[in-house]
Amino acid sequence: MSDKRILLIIGGGIAAYKVPQLIRLIRAEGMAVTPVLTRAGAEFTTPMTVSVLAGEAVHDGLFDIAKEAEIGHIQLSRNADLVVVAPATADLMAKMANGLADDLASTLLLATDKRVLIAPAMNVRMWQHKATQRNLSLLQDDGILTVGPDEGDMACGEFGPGRMAEPEAILAAIKDALGDQPLKLFPVAPPKGPMLGKHVIVTSGPTHEPIDPVRYIANRSSGAQGAAIAAALRDLGAKVSFVTGPASVPAPEGVDVIAVETARQMRDAVEAALPADAAVMAAAVADWRVTNSAERKMKKDGSGRPPALEMAENPDILAWISGLDWQRPKLVVGFAAETHDVIDHATAKRARKGCDWIVANDVSPATGIMGGTENAVTLIRADGAREWPRMGKDQVARRLAQDIAEALA
């Protein structure tokens, strides 16, 4: 287990005095520890102690400008092999059970896609309270693993269950969790909703058009919007064929993933996925490809001149699927990522491509939308343009999915 990384969230309880020993035990097994200290946790153990023992800086704030410029809380939540909460206080358990995210610890727990192990610790009355037991039941139903609590004397002078498990027991639970087959933290529920029985093709991400074995033509698309749309349609009950280029975000669970690299591969994958009730062409497909791509890495020849690249136009997937006859989906949705005159260009694109809707957005550098977490779109239909306020890409996806469901109904 020497290649494993533990994201250790330290809650605010007297049991935090056991955390230094837990860190020592984890590191003795060859695992790395990334510590996150809550504001309350810092009242019981110091950032210096935790940092020295972990051998890494302590993370303790959600609004660290330097770290959050790179969306640090998302990276922390994804880079670990296991998330451990010790001590897991009643407050942290309540936040987890109800999806609250008002500090770094709770935000990490909501953003992670990894298994989570909690070591509860609190007063016996707090542990036995109906609210805590209800939260525990919800967490266990969500797949959260638990170790403890133990029964014994409390720091408050009472006796009963509520003592945090000993570091050795937590370490054993960590090893068990890492040794098992990985579980999905949030299992996908049986399909239901207004899209049940409908099949939707969603394309996403960039395409990579090779120049030589190590270079390619691409764009800055992260694939985040396409992935969010696929997830939103899945949540409404649709069967989703998710055709994705080399995106920087993971594909959602519960969809049929078809990974491709080039525009021509994407077009073939879309054709193979037909028939479908709707197609959402959210991918940022490269307009051009290199026809004389090299089999070996191109080298400088000393002339100071770049190699001559011969270009050819890639297949227009949106126009192609919009122009199909009997296999044409009932609803075809295209995207128009523009840097100027957004509405005019997108309206012209809808007419030129023959699709039903165009989702237009301004991706000029000043907006920060390309590769970012938010989007500001205008939905262009035959009956006019509908401007949406700037919102998170997940919210855009849910709104678009609902509109698609209504159109297909």
C-alpha positions in Angstrom: 0.0 0.0 0.0 3.0 2.2 -0.3 1.5 4.0 -3.3 -1.7 5.0 -1.5 -2.7 8.5 -0.4 -5.1 9.2 2.5 -7.0 12.5 2.7 -7.4 12.9 6.4 -10.0 15.3 7.6 -9.6 16.2 11.3 -12.8 17.2 13.0 -13.2 19.3 16.2 -13.4 17.0 19.2 -11.2 16.0 22.1 -10.5 12.7 20.3 -8.3 14.7 17.9 -5.5 14.1 20.4 -5.3 10.6 18.9 -4.7 11.9 15.3 -0.9 12.3 15.5 -0.6 8.7 16.4 -2.9 7.7 13.6 -0.8 9.7 11.1 2.4 8.0 12.4 0.7 4.6 11.8 -0.5 5.4 8.3 2.9 6.7 7.3 4.6 3.7 8.8 2.6 1.6 6.3 4.2 3.6 3.5 1.1 5.6 2.7 1.0 9.4 2.2 -1.3 11.6 4.3 -2.8 14.9 3.1 -4.2 16.6 6.2 -7.2 18.9 6.3 -7.9 20.6 9.6 -11.3 22.1 10.4 -11.5 25.3 12.4 -12.8 23.4 15.4 -10.2 20.7 14.9 -7.5 23.4 15.3 -8.7 24.0 18.8 -7.6 20.4 19.8 -4.5 19.9 17.8 -2.1 22.3 16.1 -1.4 22.7 12.4 2.3 22.6 13.1 2.0 19.2 14.8 -0.1 17.7 12.0 2.1 19.2 9.3 5.3 17.9 10.7 4.0 14.4 11.3 2.3 14.2 7.9 5.2 15.7 6.1 2.8 17.9 4.1 1.2 21.3 4.5 -2.1 21.4 6.3 -5.1 22.5 4.3 -7.5 24.5 6.4 -9.4 27.1 4.3 -11.7 27.0 1.4 -10.9 30.6 0.3 -7.2 30.3 -0.2 -6.7 32.4 -3.4 -3.5 30.7 -4.5 -4.9 27.2 -4.1 -8.4 27.9 -5.3 -7.2 29.5 -8.5 -6.6 25.9 -9.6 -9.9 24.7 -7.9 -7.8 23.2 -5.1 -10.7 21.6 -3.2 -11.7 19.6 -6.2 -8.1 18.4 -6.8 -7.8 17.4 -3.1 -11.0 15.4 -3.2 -9.9 13.5 -6.3 -6.2 12.9 -5.7 -6.7 10.6 -2.7 -7.3 6.9 -2.7 -9.4 7.1 0.4 -10.9 9.9 2.5 -10.8 9.4 6.3 -12.7 11.6 8.8 -11.3 11.3 12.3 -12.7 12.4 14.5 -16.1 12.5 12.7 -18.1 14.9 14.9 -21.9 15.1 15.0 -21.7 18.3 13.1 -19.6 16.8 10.3 -21.8 13.8 10.1 -24.9 16.0 9.8 -23.2 18.1 7.0 -22.3 14.9 5.1 -25.8 13.4 5.5 -27.5 16.5 4.2 -25.0 17.6 1.5 -23.9 20.8 3.2 -20.7 22.4 2.0 -19.8 25.6 3.9 -16.1 25.0 4.7 -13.2 23.1 3.1 -13.8 19.8 4.9 -17.5 19.5 4.0 -16.9 20.7 0.5 -14.2 18.0 0.0 -16.6 15.4 1.3 -19.3 16.5 -1.2 -16.9 16.8 -4.1 -15.1 13.5 -3.7 -15.6 10.5 -5.9 -13.6 8.2 -3.6 -14.6 6.0 -0.7 -15.1 7.7 2.6 -14.3 6.2 6.1 -15.5 8.0 9.2 -14.5 7.4 12.8 -17.3 9.0 14.9 -16.5 10.6 18.2 -18.9 12.5 20.5 -20.7 12.6 23.8 -22.8 9.5 24.4 -26.1 11.5 24.4 -25.1 13.1 21.1 -24.3 9.7 19.6 -27.6 8.2 20.8 -29.7 11.2 19.7 -32.3 10.3 17.0 -30.8 12.9 14.7 -27.3 11.5 14.8 -28.6 7.9 14.3 -30.7 9.1 11.4 -27.7 10.8 9.8 -25.6 7.6 10.4 -28.3 5.5 8.6 -28.3 7.9 5.7 -24.5 7.9 5.4 -24.3 4.1 5.5 -27.0 3.9 2.8 -24.8 6.2 0.7 -21.9 3.7 1.1 -19.9 5.6 3.8 -17.7 3.2 5.8 -17.5 3.5 9.6 -15.2 2.4 12.3 -16.3 2.7 15.9 -17.3 4.4 18.1 -16.1 2.5 21.1 -17.7 2.4 24.5 -16.0 3.7 27.6 -15.3 6.7 29.8 -15.9 10.1 28.2 -13.8 13.3 28.7 -17.1 14.8 30.0 -17.3 12.2 32.8 -20.1 10.1 31.2 -19.8 6.5 30.1 -21.1 4.8 27.0 -20.6 4.6 23.2 -19.0 7.6 21.6 -15.3 7.3 22.0 -13.4 7.4 18.8 -11.9 4.1 17.8 -8.2 3.6 18.6 -5.7 4.6 15.9 -4.8 0.9 15.4 -8.4 0.0 14.7 -8.8 3.0 12.3 -5.6 1.8 10.5 -7.0 -1.7 10.1 -10.2 -0.2 8.7 -8.2 1.9 6.3 -6.3 -1.2 5.0 -9.6 -3.1 4.7 -11.1 -0.3 2.7 -8.1 0.0 0.3 -7.9 -3.8 -0.1 -11.5 -4.3 -1.1 -12.9 -3.8 -4.6 -13.7 -0.1 -4.9 -17.3 0.8 -4.3 -19.2 3.7 -5.9 -19.7 6.3 -3.3 -23.0 7.3 -4.8 -24.6 4.3 -6.6 -26.7 5.3 -9.5 -30.4 4.7 -8.7 -32.7 2.6 -10.9 -33.7 4.7 -13.8 -36.9 6.7 -13.5 -38.2 10.1 -14.6 -39.6 11.8 -17.7 -36.9 10.5 -20.0 -37.4 6.8 -19.1 -37.3 4.8 -22.3 -35.6 7.6 -24.3 -32.2 7.2 -25.9 -29.9 10.3 -26.2 -26.5 10.6 -27.8 -24.2 13.2 -26.2 -20.9 14.2 -27.6 -18.4 15.9 -25.4 -14.8 17.2 -25.0 -12.3 18.1 -27.6 -10.9 16.0 -30.4 -7.2 15.6 -31.0 -6.0 15.6 -34.6 -2.4 14.1 -34.8 0.4 16.0 -36.4 3.0 13.4 -35.4 3.1 10.8 -32.6 3.6 13.4 -29.9 1.8 16.5 -31.2 -1.8 17.3 -32.2 -4.3 20.0 -32.9 -6.8 20.5 -30.2 -8.7 23.2 -28.2 -9.2 24.2 -24.6 -12.5 22.3 -24.0 -12.5 20.4 -20.7 -15.6 18.3 -21.5 -17.2 19.5 -18.3 -20.4 20.8 -19.9 -21.0 17.7 -22.0 -20.4 15.4 -19.0 -22.8 17.4 -16.9 -25.5 17.2 -19.7 -25.0 13.4 -19.9 -25.4 13.1 -16.1 -28.5 15.3 -16.1 -30.2 13.3 -18.8 -29.3 10.1 -17.0 -30.9 11.5 -13.8 -34.1 12.0 -15.8 -34.1 8.4 -16.8 -32.6 8.5 -20.3 -30.3 5.9 -21.7 -27.3 8.0 -22.6 -24.6 7.1 -25.2 -21.7 9.4 -24.2 -19.2 9.8 -27.0 -16.3 11.7 -25.5 -13.0 13.0 -26.8 -9.9 13.2 -24.6 -11.6 15.3 -21.9 -10.0 16.5 -18.7 -13.0 15.6 -16.6 -14.2 12.0 -15.9 -17.2 10.6 -17.6 -20.3 10.3 -15.4 -21.4 7.0 -14.0 -24.4 5.2 -15.4 -23.9 6.1 -19.0 -22.5 4.2 -22.0 -19.1 5.7 -22.6 -17.5 5.6 -26.0 -14.1 7.1 -25.9 -12.6 8.5 -29.1 -9.8 10.8 -30.1 -10.3 12.2 -33.6 -13.3 13.9 -35.3 -13.7 11.0 -37.7 -13.7 8.5 -34.9 -16.4 10.6 -33.1 -18.6 10.7 -36.2 -18.3 6.9 -36.6 -19.2 6.4 -32.9 -22.3 8.6 -33.2 -23.4 6.7 -36.3 -23.0 3.4 -34.5 -25.1 4.7 -31.5 -28.1 5.5 -33.7 -31.1 5.4 -33.6 -31.7 7.9 -30.8 -34.6 10.1 -29.7 -32.2 13.1 -29.3 -28.7 14.1 -30.0 -26.8 16.8 -28.0 -23.6 17.7 -29.9 -21.6 19.4 -27.1 -18.2 18.3 -28.3 -15.7 21.0 -29.5 -14.8 19.1 -32.7 -11.6 20.3 -34.5 -12.6 21.8 -37.9 -9.4 20.6 -39.5 -7.1 17.7 -39.5 -3.6 17.1 -40.8 -3.5 14.9 -43.8 0.3 14.4 -43.9 0.7 13.6 -40.2 4.1 12.0 -39.6 4.6 8.4 -38.2 7.7 9.7 -36.4 8.3 12.8 -34.3 9.1 15.8 -36.6 12.5 17.2 -36.1 14.0 20.6 -36.9 16.0 20.5 -40.1 18.2 23.6 -39.4 16.4 25.7 -42.0 14.4 27.7 -39.5 11.2 26.9 -41.4 8.4 25.0 -39.8 7.2 21.8 -41.6 4.4 22.2 -44.1 1.2 20.8 -42.8 -1.4 19.8 -45.3 -4.9 20.3 -43.9 -8.3 18.9 -44.7 -11.7 19.7 -43.3 -13.1 17.3 -40.8 -16.6 15.8 -41.1 -19.3 18.2 -39.9 -21.0 15.9 -37.4 -23.8 18.3 -36.4 -24.8 19.0 -40.1 -24.5 15.3 -40.9 -26.8 14.1 -38.1 -29.2 17.0 -38.7 -29.5 16.0 -42.4 -30.3 12.3 -41.9 -33.6 11.0 -43.1 -35.2 8.1 -41.3 -32.5 7.8 -38.6 -32.5 11.5 -37.7 -33.2 12.0 -34.0 -36.4 13.9 -33.2 -34.4 16.6 -31.5 -30.8 17.7 -32.5 -29.1 20.2 -30.3 -25.9 21.9 -31.4 -23.5 24.2 -29.6 -21.9 27.4 -30.8 -18.9 28.5 -28.9 -18.1 32.0 -30.1 -15.8 34.9 -29.2 -17.8 37.7 -30.8 -21.3 38.5 -32.2 -22.4 35.4 -30.4 -26.2 35.5 -31.1 -25.8 36.4 -34.8 -23.2 33.7 -35.5 -25.2 31.1 -33.5 -28.5 31.9 -35.3 -26.8 31.6 -38.6 -25.2 28.3 -37.5 -28.5 26.8 -36.6 -29.9 27.6 -40.0 -26.8 26.4 -41.8 -26.5 23.1 -39.9 -30.2 22.3 -39.9 -30.4 21.4 -36.2 -33.4 22.2 -34.0 -31.6 24.1 -31.2 -28.3 25.8 -30.7 -26.8 26.4 -27.3 -24.7 29.6 -27.8 -22.1 30.8 -25.4 -19.3 33.4 -25.4 -16.0 31.8 -24.9 -13.8 34.8 -25.3 -10.8 34.7 -22.8 -12.3 37.4 -20.6 -15.3 35.2 -19.7 -13.3 32.3 -18.3 -15.9 29.9 -19.5 -13.7 27.6 -21.7 -12.3 25.1 -19.2 -14.1 26.8 -16.3 -16.9 25.7 -14.0 -19.6 28.2 -15.1 -21.4 29.0 -18.3 -23.6 31.7 -19.7 -25.7 30.5 -22.6 -28.5 31.6 -24.9 -30.8 28.8 -26.2 -31.7 29.5 -29.8 -34.8 27.8 -31.2 -37.1 28.3 -34.1 -39.3 30.4 -31.9 -36.5 32.8 -30.8 -33.6 33.2 -28.5 -33.8 32.6 -24.7 -31.0 34.1 -22.7 -30.1 32.2 -19.5 -28.3 33.8 -16.6 -24.7 32.8 -15.9 -24.7 29.7 -13.7 -22.8 26.5 -12.9 -22.4 24.1 -15.7 -24.3 21.5 -13.7 -27.2 23.9 -13.5 -27.1 24.6 -17.2 -27.1 20.9 -17.9 -30.2 20.3 -15.7 -32.1 23.1 -17.3 -31.2 21.9 -20.8 -32.1 18.3 -19.9 -35.5 19.4 -18.6 -36.2 21.3 -21.8 -35.2 18.3 -23.8 -37.5 16.1 -21.7 -40.4 18.5 -22.4 -39.7 18.6 -26.1 -39.6 14.8 -26.4 -42.8 14.4 -24.4 
